[in-house]
Structure formats: C-alpha cells, structure tokens
Amino acid sequence: MRFLPTHRIISAEDCERILLLKEGGFSVKQVTRVLELEKNVKHGYLLFLEKDIHNLFIKVRNKDAENDAMALLKHCEDAKKDDAKFKYSYTMDNEGKLQHIFWSPSPCFDWYTKYGDVVVFDTTYKVNAYEMPFGVFVGINNHGKTIIFGCALLRNETNAAFSWLMKVDLAIEDIQRKEECDTMLVKYRGSSLKPISPLQEQAHGVLTEFAFEKFQEEFERSNIQYSIVQENEFIGRYVDTKLKGNFS
C-alpha cells in the first residue's frame, strides 16, 4: 500500500533537504542514499521512491527555466533600452512560454557589419541546464580569430525553428544595410555627386555659354583622340615585340 501514489508523500522538510542536495550536485540515487542514512532506514523503505525525487527535480527545473526565461527577456529589453544596437527576437508558444530566442549584443552586431560576409552557424545538442539546443553564429575577423555574431536558444531542432532563425538573421541583415544607408545619407547630406570634371566646372564659370559648348566639344574630342593614340601606341609596341621575337 505504501508504494501507491496516494501514499508516497515528500514532506516539506524532505523537499527542502532534497533540493539542497540537488544544488550540491547530488544525483537522484545519491540523494536517496543520503536520506536513507540520515533517517536510518533500510534501502527502499523511504516514504517515497527515486521516481518521486526525479519528478521533483523535473518540476523544479521547469519552474526555474520559466523564471530564467523571463529574466532573459527582461535582460534583453533593458539592454535594448540602453543600447539601440542590441538586437534580439523571440517567439512564444500557445501556453505563453518562451519557445525560441535570438540575441546579438552591440559588439557582436558591430563585428557582423564588418566581418559578416561569411557566417557559420552550428548548434550544441542539449548540453546546458535547460536541455535546449544552443545555436551560435560565428565568423573570422581580419586577424584570423573567431568572433561571435549572435546566439540563440531553441526549444527543438525542427525545420520550423531553423526557418524562424534564418528569417531573424535576414531581418538583421536588412537592418544592417538600412543603417549603413542612413549613415551614408547623414555623411553626404547637402552634397551632390559631380558628373563633370573639375576642369569643366571651372571652365563653366569663366566662359560664355557658346564658348563653354565649344570647349566641351574640344574636350570630348581630345579624350577620343588620346584614347586612339594610346591604342595605336599599344598596337605598335605589340607588333614591334612580335617582329623582334620572330627575327631575333
């Protein structure tokens, strides 16, 4: 009867002790053995089973994961407020729990703008405390050192997860291009590209309209003649070289 679920109860005192041992790195079997020794009972005579301790571990881990997820989102929100270059994106499931999240701190985003021509992406499989695949975007700087462009935590390694992550990466690339464009506009605002040469610009200021038109015609004609002369010189030198080669 004592092994029925209704009779297997972990008291608040035992729960506190179990969680303390868990924080110390004890496994389920080790926790069970410690409690048996402390209570001076034979193996298998506790009021609960190893399975109950394992379920308690999972319950606490899931609760911690939810709290840590909210803390991570709060950190990203605060970082975005402090630094506009901080990039992050996330998705929630139907239960309102964090599903996937990507983030790129300001230094990583700056590296991406400089060295993002080649990006390598890979994941580690559930090697963290949350047993979630951890993805990282990396590249190489001009010193040959590995640099990180961004990181992601994924709930799973499905096509949908990777598709979402690639869309985020493309969106950030668009942001990068827009920021570069805005920077160029700010830098060159008020100035205009000059399609004419400085000589033509100065001539326009000192010559009459008729004289300036004649000047432009002569200027274009001289450019054409110069190109022809250059081409003729090249052909002449090429022929001379061939002739010398044949008769030497």
C-alpha positions as CSV (number, residue, x, y, z in Angstrom):
1,M,0.0,0.0,0.0
2,R,2.8,2.4,0.8
3,F,4.0,2.3,-2.8
4,L,0.7,3.6,-4.2
5,P,0.9,7.2,-5.4
6,T,-1.5,8.5,-2.8
7,H,0.8,7.1,0.0
8,R,4.0,8.4,-1.5
9,I,4.4,11.9,0.0
10,I,7.5,14.1,0.2
11,S,7.2,16.3,3.2
12,A,8.2,20.0,3.1
13,E,11.3,19.2,5.3
14,D,12.4,16.3,3.0
15,C,11.7,18.5,-0.1
16,E,14.0,21.2,1.3
17,R,16.7,18.7,2.1
18,I,16.4,17.1,-1.4
19,L,16.7,20.5,-3.2
20,L,19.7,21.4,-1.0
21,L,21.4,18.1,-2.1
22,K,20.4,18.8,-5.7
23,E,22.1,22.2,-5.5
24,G,25.2,20.4,-4.3
25,G,25.3,18.3,-7.4
26,F,23.9,15.0,-6.0
27,S,22.1,12.6,-8.3
28,V,18.8,11.0,-7.6
29,K,20.4,7.8,-6.4
30,Q,22.8,9.7,-4.2
31,V,20.0,11.8,-2.7
32,T,18.1,8.7,-1.9
33,R,21.0,7.0,-0.2
34,V,21.8,10.1,1.9
35,L,18.2,10.3,3.1
36,E,18.2,6.6,4.0
37,L,21.3,7.1,6.1
38,E,20.0,10.2,7.8
39,K,16.7,8.6,8.6
40,N,18.4,5.3,9.5
41,V,16.1,3.2,7.3
42,K,16.8,0.3,5.0
43,H,17.1,0.7,1.3
44,G,13.7,1.1,-0.3
45,Y,11.9,2.0,3.0
46,L,11.6,5.7,2.5
47,L,8.0,7.1,2.2
48,F,8.7,7.9,-1.5
49,L,10.6,6.4,-4.4
50,E,13.5,7.5,-6.5
51,K,10.9,8.2,-9.2
52,D,9.3,10.8,-6.9
53,I,12.6,12.5,-6.4
54,H,13.2,12.5,-10.1
55,N,9.8,14.1,-10.7
56,L,10.6,16.7,-8.1
57,F,13.8,17.6,-9.9
58,I,11.9,18.0,-13.2
59,K,9.2,20.1,-11.6
60,V,11.8,22.5,-10.0
61,R,13.9,22.6,-13.2
62,N,10.8,23.6,-15.3
63,K,9.9,26.3,-12.8
64,D,13.5,27.6,-12.8
65,A,13.6,27.5,-16.6
66,E,10.4,29.6,-16.8
67,N,11.8,32.1,-14.3
68,D,15.2,32.2,-16.1
69,A,13.4,32.7,-19.4
70,M,11.5,35.7,-18.1
71,A,14.8,37.0,-16.6
72,L,16.5,36.6,-20.0
73,L,13.7,38.5,-21.8
74,K,13.9,41.3,-19.2
75,H,17.6,41.5,-19.7
76,C,17.2,41.8,-23.4
77,E,14.5,44.5,-23.0
78,D,16.8,46.5,-20.7
79,A,19.8,46.0,-22.9
80,K,17.8,47.3,-25.9
81,K,16.7,50.4,-24.0
82,D,20.3,51.1,-23.0
83,D,21.8,50.4,-26.5
84,A,19.8,50.7,-29.7
85,K,22.3,48.4,-31.5
86,F,21.4,45.4,-29.3
87,K,19.3,43.0,-31.3
88,Y,17.0,40.3,-30.1
89,S,13.9,38.4,-31.2
90,Y,11.8,35.6,-29.7
91,T,8.7,33.5,-30.1
92,M,6.2,32.3,-27.5
93,D,4.1,29.1,-27.7
94,N,0.4,28.7,-27.2
95,E,0.8,28.5,-23.4
96,G,2.7,31.8,-23.3
97,K,6.1,30.1,-22.6
98,L,9.3,31.1,-24.3
99,Q,9.9,29.0,-27.4
100,H,12.9,30.3,-29.3
101,I,15.1,33.4,-28.6
102,F,18.0,35.0,-30.5
103,W,20.2,37.9,-29.3
104,S,23.2,39.8,-30.6
105,P,24.9,42.3,-28.3
106,S,26.2,45.6,-29.6
107,P,29.8,44.5,-30.1
108,C,28.7,41.3,-31.9
109,F,26.5,43.3,-34.2
110,D,29.4,45.7,-35.0
111,W,31.5,42.7,-35.8
112,Y,28.7,41.4,-38.1
113,T,28.7,44.7,-40.0
114,K,32.4,44.4,-40.6
115,Y,33.1,40.7,-41.0
116,G,29.6,39.3,-41.8
117,D,30.5,38.3,-45.4
118,V,30.9,34.7,-44.3
119,V,28.8,33.4,-41.4
120,V,29.0,29.9,-39.9
121,F,26.1,28.5,-37.8
122,D,26.1,25.4,-35.6
123,T,24.2,24.1,-32.6
124,T,25.2,22.2,-29.5
125,Y,22.7,19.5,-28.5
126,K,21.2,20.0,-25.0
127,V,24.5,20.5,-23.2
128,N,23.0,23.3,-21.0
129,A,20.9,23.1,-17.8
130,Y,17.7,23.6,-19.8
131,E,18.4,20.8,-22.3
132,M,17.8,23.3,-25.2
133,P,19.8,23.3,-28.4
134,F,22.1,26.3,-28.3
135,G,22.9,27.9,-31.7
136,V,25.8,30.3,-32.4
137,F,26.6,32.4,-35.4
138,V,30.4,32.8,-35.8
139,G,32.9,34.3,-38.2
140,I,36.5,35.3,-38.6
141,N,38.0,38.8,-38.2
142,N,40.9,40.2,-40.1
143,H,43.3,38.8,-37.5
144,G,42.1,35.2,-38.2
145,K,40.4,35.0,-34.8
146,T,36.9,33.5,-34.3
147,I,34.3,36.0,-33.3
148,I,30.6,35.6,-32.3
149,F,27.9,37.4,-34.2
150,G,24.9,36.2,-32.2
151,C,23.4,33.4,-30.1
152,A,20.1,31.5,-29.9
153,L,18.3,29.1,-27.6
154,L,15.9,26.8,-29.5
155,R,13.3,24.5,-28.0
156,N,13.9,22.0,-30.7
157,E,15.9,21.4,-33.9
158,T,13.0,21.4,-36.3
159,N,12.7,22.9,-39.8
160,A,10.3,25.5,-38.3
161,A,12.8,26.5,-35.6
162,F,15.6,26.9,-38.1
163,S,13.4,28.7,-40.6
164,W,12.4,31.2,-38.0
165,L,16.1,31.7,-37.0
166,M,17.2,32.3,-40.6
167,K,14.4,34.8,-41.1
168,V,15.7,36.7,-38.0
169,D,19.2,36.6,-39.4
170,L,17.9,38.0,-42.8
171,A,15.9,40.7,-40.9
172,I,19.0,41.8,-39.0
173,E,21.0,41.9,-42.3
174,D,18.3,44.2,-43.7
175,I,18.6,46.4,-40.6
176,Q,22.4,46.5,-41.1
177,R,22.0,47.6,-44.7
178,K,19.5,50.3,-43.7
179,E,21.7,51.6,-41.0
180,E,24.7,51.7,-43.4
181,C,22.5,53.6,-45.9
182,D,21.3,56.0,-43.2
183,T,24.9,56.6,-42.2
184,M,25.9,57.4,-45.8
185,L,22.9,59.8,-46.1
186,V,23.9,61.6,-43.0
187,K,27.6,61.7,-44.1
188,Y,26.9,63.1,-47.5
189,R,23.7,65.1,-46.9
190,G,23.9,68.5,-48.5
191,S,26.5,67.4,-51.0
192,S,25.9,66.1,-54.5
193,L,27.8,63.9,-56.8
194,K,29.5,65.8,-59.6
195,P,29.4,64.1,-63.0
196,I,31.7,66.6,-64.6
197,S,35.4,67.1,-64.2
198,P,36.9,70.0,-62.2
199,L,38.3,71.4,-65.4
200,Q,34.8,71.5,-66.9
201,E,33.4,73.0,-63.8
202,Q,35.9,75.9,-63.7
203,A,35.5,76.5,-67.5
204,H,31.8,76.9,-67.0
205,G,32.4,79.7,-64.6
206,V,34.7,81.8,-66.8
207,L,33.4,81.1,-70.3
208,T,30.2,82.2,-72.1
209,E,27.6,79.6,-72.9
210,F,28.7,79.4,-76.5
211,A,32.4,79.2,-75.6
212,F,31.6,76.6,-73.0
213,E,29.8,74.4,-75.5
214,K,32.8,74.6,-77.9
215,F,35.1,73.8,-75.0
216,Q,33.1,70.7,-74.2
217,E,33.3,69.5,-77.8
218,E,37.0,70.0,-77.9
219,F,37.4,68.4,-74.6
220,E,35.5,65.3,-75.7
221,R,37.3,65.2,-79.0
222,S,40.7,65.4,-77.2
223,N,39.7,62.5,-75.0
224,I,38.8,60.4,-78.0
225,Q,42.0,61.2,-79.8
226,Y,44.0,60.5,-76.7
227,S,42.3,57.0,-76.5
228,I,43.1,56.4,-80.2
229,V,46.7,57.4,-79.7
230,Q,47.0,55.2,-76.7
231,E,45.5,52.3,-78.6
232,N,47.8,52.9,-81.7
233,E,50.8,53.0,-79.4
234,F,49.9,49.7,-77.8
235,I,49.3,48.0,-81.2
236,G,52.6,49.4,-82.5
237,R,54.6,48.2,-79.5
238,Y,52.9,44.8,-79.7
239,V,53.8,44.4,-83.4
240,D,57.4,45.5,-82.8
241,T,57.7,43.0,-80.0
242,K,56.4,40.2,-82.2
243,L,58.7,41.2,-85.1
244,K,61.7,41.3,-82.8
245,G,60.7,37.9,-81.5
246,N,60.5,36.4,-84.9
247,F,63.7,37.8,-86.3
248,S,66.0,37.6,-83.2
